[in-house]
């Protein structure tokens, strides 16, 4: 018994000593913190920071931690594209198709479920180069709607969907009692069928109840010829800081597509996962340059640009050039990069928040795209 007491006494002395040392260390750190102000970085929990780092490597995440916001004094906090969701013909057409389908089925939907938030399973039948674009556009439509939640398909759900679709597509389908199965996790099923033919895509959209009843059907034909002019240029007039005259640029209306940069992939979706060097090389081969911040900003304010399509939600912008851009700089504009030794030497525009940030030139993201411009 005496031995146990001695052991506990010794342990108590050791713990007291450690706590005292830890307290002294914390006091020292507190004094050092008071002397050295913390570096201003984005909150890693903020939506802007999280969106910026989607699809970024560990090394580039370290670089992005030191990024900071840039802005024009007269447009800071302003949103010019909050009402625009789709930037290509395919996405816009699918939005209208599904919108009409949902309105057509709204009354019958209320008979099946009076829940405020509804779960939707997306089933797509089709193949070809536009499959990825169709899938992305349909998913984004559902995710934008406050009332709907995109429900993933587990094995049980896939079996139910398969039986429902067989019954819908084959009036002579005999499935026995299995036909009466219902999807427990989902409220409704959005079934999209498409077929490519030359420059057209034929769509058939059906909304099904979880027991397989067809609530509404809608069809449309999308002509893609008008969307092939992805290199169309728009004029951006940038006023000089002194208010006299302006300088004009040609800026591409759409972001560069995957097929344009890599020679493969979607001809509709904006390219992503490239870095500054790749983007710069592409623009140079086209006799142009990566869009500068003033040309981009004034084309954006006049809504001449189309937001990126596909998964892209960020855009690479050429850094502020003192020799080229000083004639535009107005009091209150925060566009210059920190210093010559800074790793942050390119600019990224976030289309979701409509804000600019300075990041490292090595920054690459599965959500970042680019476009080119020319001097006039």
C-alpha positions as CSV (number, residue, x, y, z in Angstrom):
1,X,0.0,0.0,0.0
2,X,2.8,2.3,0.9
3,X,4.6,1.6,-2.4
4,X,1.5,2.6,-4.3
5,X,1.2,5.9,-2.5
6,X,4.8,6.7,-3.2
7,X,4.3,6.0,-6.9
8,X,1.3,8.2,-7.1
9,X,3.2,11.0,-5.3
10,X,6.0,10.8,-7.8
11,X,3.6,10.8,-10.7
12,X,1.9,13.9,-9.2
13,X,5.2,15.8,-9.0
14,X,6.0,14.9,-12.6
15,X,2.7,16.0,-13.9
16,X,2.9,19.2,-12.0
17,X,6.3,20.0,-13.5
18,X,5.1,19.3,-17.0
19,X,2.0,21.5,-16.6
20,X,4.2,24.3,-15.2
21,X,6.5,24.0,-18.2
22,X,3.7,23.9,-20.6
23,X,2.1,27.0,-19.0
24,X,5.4,28.9,-19.3
25,X,5.8,27.9,-23.0
26,X,2.3,29.1,-23.8
27,X,3.0,32.5,-22.1
28,X,6.1,32.8,-24.2
29,X,4.2,32.0,-27.4
30,X,1.5,34.5,-26.4
31,X,4.1,37.2,-26.0
32,X,5.7,36.3,-29.4
33,X,2.2,36.4,-31.1
34,X,1.6,39.9,-29.7
35,X,4.9,41.0,-31.2
36,X,4.5,39.4,-34.6
37,X,1.1,39.9,-36.4
38,X,-0.4,36.9,-38.0
39,X,-0.1,36.7,-41.8
40,X,-3.4,37.4,-43.5
41,X,-4.6,34.2,-45.3
42,X,-8.0,32.9,-46.3
43,X,-10.0,30.9,-43.8
44,X,-9.6,27.3,-44.9
45,X,-13.3,26.8,-43.8
46,X,-14.6,29.6,-46.0
47,X,-16.6,28.7,-49.1
48,X,-14.2,30.7,-51.3
49,X,-11.1,29.0,-50.0
50,X,-12.7,25.5,-50.3
51,X,-13.9,26.2,-53.9
52,X,-10.4,27.4,-54.8
53,X,-8.7,24.2,-53.6
54,X,-11.0,21.7,-55.3
55,X,-8.8,19.3,-57.2
56,X,-5.5,20.9,-56.2
57,X,-2.4,19.0,-55.3
58,X,-0.9,19.1,-51.8
59,X,2.0,21.3,-53.0
60,X,-0.4,23.8,-54.6
61,X,-2.6,23.8,-51.5
62,X,0.4,25.0,-49.6
63,X,1.0,27.8,-52.1
64,X,-2.7,28.8,-52.1
65,X,-2.7,29.2,-48.3
66,X,-0.9,32.4,-48.8
67,X,-3.3,33.7,-51.5
68,X,-5.1,37.0,-50.9
69,X,-8.0,38.8,-52.5
70,X,-7.7,41.4,-55.2
71,X,-10.4,43.8,-56.4
72,X,-11.5,46.9,-58.3
73,X,-12.8,49.6,-55.9
74,X,-15.9,50.3,-58.0
75,X,-17.0,46.7,-58.5
76,X,-16.0,45.0,-55.2
77,X,-18.8,42.9,-53.9
78,X,-20.9,43.3,-57.0
79,X,-22.4,40.3,-58.8
80,X,-23.0,40.5,-62.6
81,X,-23.8,36.8,-63.3
82,X,-25.8,35.6,-60.4
83,X,-28.8,34.9,-62.7
84,X,-26.9,33.0,-65.4
85,X,-26.3,29.3,-64.9
86,X,-25.7,27.7,-68.3
87,X,-23.2,29.0,-70.8
88,X,-23.6,26.6,-73.7
89,X,-26.4,25.5,-76.0
90,X,-26.6,22.0,-74.6
91,X,-26.8,23.0,-70.9
92,X,-29.3,25.8,-71.6
93,X,-31.5,23.5,-73.7
94,X,-31.4,20.7,-71.0
95,X,-32.3,23.3,-68.3
96,X,-35.4,24.3,-70.3
97,X,-36.3,20.7,-71.1
98,X,-36.1,19.6,-67.4
99,X,-37.8,22.8,-66.2
100,X,-40.8,22.2,-68.5
101,X,-40.9,18.6,-67.4
102,X,-41.0,19.4,-63.7
103,X,-43.8,22.0,-64.2
104,X,-45.8,19.5,-66.3
105,X,-45.5,16.9,-63.5
106,X,-45.8,19.3,-60.5
107,X,-49.5,18.6,-59.7
108,X,-49.1,14.8,-60.0
109,X,-45.9,14.9,-57.9
110,X,-47.8,16.4,-55.0
111,X,-50.1,13.3,-55.0
112,X,-47.0,11.1,-54.3
113,X,-45.1,13.2,-51.9
114,X,-45.8,16.4,-49.9
115,X,-42.3,16.6,-48.6
116,X,-40.7,20.0,-48.9
117,X,-37.4,18.5,-50.1
118,X,-37.4,15.7,-52.6
119,X,-34.8,13.1,-53.5
120,X,-34.2,12.5,-57.2
121,X,-32.3,9.7,-58.9
122,X,-30.8,10.5,-62.3
123,X,-30.8,7.8,-64.9
124,X,-29.2,8.6,-68.3
125,X,-29.3,6.4,-71.4
126,X,-27.1,7.4,-74.3
127,X,-23.6,7.3,-75.6
128,X,-21.1,9.3,-77.6
129,X,-18.9,12.4,-77.1
130,X,-21.7,14.3,-75.3
131,X,-22.5,11.8,-72.6
132,X,-20.3,13.5,-70.1
133,X,-21.8,17.0,-70.9
134,X,-25.3,15.7,-70.7
135,X,-24.6,14.0,-67.3
136,X,-22.9,17.1,-65.9
137,X,-25.6,19.5,-67.1
138,X,-28.5,17.3,-65.7
139,X,-26.7,16.9,-62.3
140,X,-26.0,20.6,-62.0
141,X,-29.6,21.4,-62.8
142,X,-30.8,19.2,-59.9
143,X,-28.1,20.6,-57.5
144,X,-29.1,24.2,-58.2
145,X,-32.7,23.6,-57.2
146,X,-33.3,24.1,-53.5
147,X,-36.2,21.6,-53.4
148,X,-34.3,18.7,-54.9
149,X,-31.5,16.5,-53.7
150,X,-29.5,14.4,-56.1
151,X,-29.7,10.8,-54.7
152,X,-26.9,8.4,-55.4
153,X,-27.8,4.9,-56.6
154,X,-26.9,2.0,-54.4
155,X,-27.2,-1.6,-55.6
156,X,-30.8,-2.0,-54.4
157,X,-31.7,1.3,-56.0
158,X,-30.1,0.3,-59.4
159,X,-32.2,-2.9,-59.4
160,X,-35.4,-1.0,-58.7
161,X,-34.6,1.6,-61.4
162,X,-33.8,-1.2,-63.9
163,X,-37.2,-2.9,-63.3
164,X,-39.0,0.5,-63.5
165,X,-37.4,1.4,-66.8
166,X,-38.0,-2.0,-68.3
167,X,-41.7,-1.7,-67.5
168,X,-41.8,1.9,-68.9
169,X,-39.9,1.1,-72.1
170,X,-41.5,-2.3,-72.8
171,X,-45.3,-2.5,-72.4
172,X,-45.1,-6.3,-72.6
173,X,-42.6,-6.6,-69.8
174,X,-43.5,-9.4,-67.4
175,X,-41.6,-9.1,-64.1
176,X,-44.0,-10.8,-61.7
177,X,-44.1,-9.4,-58.2
178,X,-40.8,-7.7,-58.7
179,X,-42.6,-5.0,-60.7
180,X,-44.2,-3.8,-57.5
181,X,-40.9,-3.0,-55.9
182,X,-40.4,0.7,-54.9
183,X,-37.4,2.8,-54.4
184,X,-37.3,3.6,-50.7
185,X,-34.5,6.1,-50.7
186,X,-35.7,8.1,-53.7
187,X,-38.9,10.0,-54.2
188,X,-38.8,10.4,-58.0
189,X,-36.6,9.3,-60.9
190,X,-35.5,11.6,-63.7
191,X,-34.9,9.5,-66.8
192,X,-33.0,11.1,-69.7
193,X,-32.6,9.4,-73.0
194,X,-30.6,11.0,-75.8
195,X,-29.3,10.1,-79.3
196,X,-26.7,12.0,-81.3
197,X,-27.2,12.4,-85.1
198,X,-24.9,14.7,-87.1
199,X,-25.1,18.1,-85.4
200,X,-28.3,17.4,-83.5
201,X,-29.1,15.6,-80.2
202,X,-32.7,14.3,-79.7
203,X,-33.8,14.2,-76.0
204,X,-36.6,12.4,-74.2
205,X,-37.0,13.3,-70.5
206,X,-39.4,11.3,-68.3
207,X,-40.2,11.8,-64.6
208,X,-41.1,8.6,-62.9
209,X,-42.5,7.9,-59.5
210,X,-40.6,5.5,-57.3
211,X,-43.1,2.8,-58.1
212,X,-42.6,3.3,-61.8
213,X,-45.5,5.4,-62.9
214,X,-44.7,7.9,-65.7
215,X,-45.7,11.4,-64.4
216,X,-44.6,13.5,-67.3
217,X,-42.7,13.2,-70.6
218,X,-41.0,16.0,-72.6
219,X,-38.9,15.9,-75.7
220,X,-36.6,18.4,-77.5
221,X,-34.0,18.6,-80.3
222,X,-30.8,20.5,-79.8
223,X,-28.9,21.9,-82.7
224,X,-25.2,22.2,-81.8
225,X,-24.0,24.0,-84.9
226,X,-24.4,27.5,-83.3
227,X,-22.3,26.3,-80.4
228,X,-19.3,25.4,-82.5
229,X,-18.3,29.1,-82.8
230,X,-16.5,28.9,-79.4
231,X,-13.8,31.3,-80.5
232,X,-16.1,34.2,-81.1
233,X,-14.6,37.4,-80.0
234,X,-16.2,40.3,-78.1
235,X,-14.9,43.8,-77.7
236,X,-14.0,45.0,-74.2
237,X,-13.4,48.8,-73.8
238,X,-11.2,49.7,-70.9
239,X,-11.3,53.4,-69.8
240,X,-8.0,55.1,-69.0
241,X,-7.7,56.2,-65.3
242,X,-7.7,59.9,-66.3
243,X,-11.2,59.5,-67.8
244,X,-10.0,60.4,-71.3
245,X,-10.7,57.8,-74.0
246,X,-10.3,54.0,-73.6
247,X,-8.4,51.1,-75.0
248,X,-10.1,48.2,-76.7
249,X,-9.4,44.5,-76.6
250,X,-10.9,41.4,-78.3
251,X,-11.8,38.8,-75.7
252,X,-13.0,35.3,-76.4
253,X,-16.7,35.0,-75.4
254,X,-16.3,31.4,-74.2
255,X,-13.6,29.7,-72.3
256,X,-11.3,27.3,-74.2
257,X,-12.8,23.8,-74.5
258,X,-11.1,20.5,-73.6
259,X,-11.0,19.5,-77.3
260,X,-9.4,22.8,-78.3
261,X,-6.5,22.5,-75.9
262,X,-5.8,18.8,-75.9
263,X,-7.3,17.7,-79.3
264,X,-9.6,15.3,-77.5
265,X,-12.4,15.4,-75.0
266,X,-15.6,17.5,-74.9
267,X,-16.1,20.2,-77.6
268,X,-18.6,21.9,-75.2
269,X,-17.1,21.7,-71.7
270,X,-14.4,24.2,-70.7
271,X,-11.0,22.7,-70.2
272,X,-9.6,22.3,-66.7
273,X,-6.5,20.8,-65.0
274,X,-4.1,22.9,-67.0
275,X,-1.5,25.3,-65.6
276,X,-0.4,28.8,-66.6
277,X,2.4,27.6,-68.9
278,X,0.0,25.4,-70.9
279,X,-2.6,28.1,-71.2
280,X,-0.1,30.7,-72.2
281,X,1.4,28.4,-74.9
282,X,-2.0,27.8,-76.3
283,X,-2.9,31.5,-76.5
284,X,0.4,32.3,-78.1
285,X,-0.1,29.7,-80.9
286,X,-3.4,31.5,-81.6
287,X,-1.7,34.9,-81.9
288,X,-3.2,36.1,-78.6
289,X,-2.5,36.1,-74.9
290,X,-4.1,35.0,-71.7
291,X,-6.9,37.4,-70.8
292,X,-5.6,40.4,-68.8
293,X,-7.4,41.5,-65.6
294,X,-8.7,44.8,-67.0
295,X,-10.0,43.4,-70.3
296,X,-11.6,40.5,-68.5
297,X,-13.2,42.8,-65.8
298,X,-14.8,45.2,-68.3
299,X,-16.0,42.4,-70.5
300,X,-17.5,40.8,-67.4
301,X,-19.2,44.0,-66.2
302,X,-21.0,44.4,-69.6
303,X,-21.9,40.7,-69.5
304,X,-20.3,40.0,-72.8
305,X,-18.6,36.9,-71.5
306,X,-20.2,33.5,-71.0
307,X,-19.3,31.7,-67.7
308,X,-17.3,28.5,-68.1
309,X,-19.2,25.2,-68.8
310,X,-18.9,21.7,-67.4
311,X,-17.1,21.5,-64.0
312,X,-15.2,24.8,-64.4
313,X,-16.0,27.5,-61.9
314,X,-12.6,29.4,-61.8
315,X,-10.7,31.2,-64.5
316,X,-7.1,31.9,-64.9
317,X,-6.3,35.6,-65.5
318,X,-2.9,37.1,-66.5
319,X,-1.2,39.1,-63.7
320,X,-1.3,42.9,-63.4
321,X,1.4,44.3,-65.7
322,X,2.7,47.6,-64.4
323,X,4.0,48.7,-67.8
324,X,0.8,47.8,-69.6
325,X,-1.9,48.3,-67.0
326,X,-0.8,51.4,-65.0
327,X,-2.7,53.7,-67.3
328,X,-6.0,52.0,-66.1
329,X,-5.2,51.8,-62.4
330,X,-7.5,53.9,-60.2
331,X,-7.3,54.9,-56.6
332,X,-8.7,52.1,-54.4
333,X,-8.0,49.3,-56.9
334,X,-6.1,46.5,-55.3
335,X,-4.6,44.6,-58.2
336,X,-0.8,44.7,-57.8
337,X,0.9,41.5,-56.5
338,X,2.7,41.7,-53.2
339,X,6.4,41.9,-54.1
340,X,8.9,40.5,-56.6
341,X,9.8,37.6,-54.3
342,X,6.2,36.5,-53.8
343,X,5.2,33.1,-55.2
344,X,1.8,34.6,-56.0
345,X,2.2,35.8,-59.5
346,X,-1.0,34.9,-61.3
347,X,-4.7,35.7,-60.7
348,X,-7.7,33.4,-60.4
349,X,-11.3,34.6,-60.9
350,X,-13.9,32.7,-59.0
351,X,-17.2,32.6,-61.0
352,X,-19.2,31.4,-58.0
353,X,-18.3,34.3,-55.7
354,X,-17.2,36.7,-58.5
355,X,-14.0,37.6,-56.8
356,X,-10.3,37.7,-57.7
357,X,-7.4,36.1,-55.9
358,X,-3.6,36.0,-56.3
359,X,-2.1,32.5,-56.4
360,X,1.1,30.8,-57.4
361,X,1.8,30.3,-61.1
362,X,2.0,26.5,-60.5
363,X,-1.6,26.5,-59.3
364,X,-3.7,23.9,-61.1
365,X,-7.3,22.9,-60.4
366,X,-10.0,20.6,-61.7
367,X,-12.2,23.6,-61.7
368,X,-10.0,26.3,-63.4
369,X,-10.2,27.2,-67.1
370,X,-9.0,30.1,-69.2
371,X,-9.6,32.2,-72.4
372,X,-7.5,34.4,-74.6
373,X,-7.5,38.0,-75.7
374,X,-6.0,40.3,-78.4
375,X,-5.1,43.9,-78.6
376,X,-7.0,46.0,-81.1
